[in-house]
Amino acid sequence: MKRKAERLGMVVMGVGIAMVWQPWQRALFQWGFLVTLVGIAWFMIATHLPEPPHLLSHPAS
């Protein structure tokens, strides 16, 4: 779940950057900044989520 959330944040950031870089549509350019910021915020939140219990290392008995 955490990895999927992190990947989603990176994809949203990438889409936002692509929207800013494209030279054809002014509306995409304007919205690209907001999309990039949403992706950054999503990624920041996702990276601070706790790891699922089954992925944490267990001490050897």
Secondary structure, DSSP 8 states (H G I E B T S, - for coil): -HHHHHHHHHHHHHHHHHHHH-SS-HHHHHHHHHHHHHHHHHHHHHHTS---GGGS-----
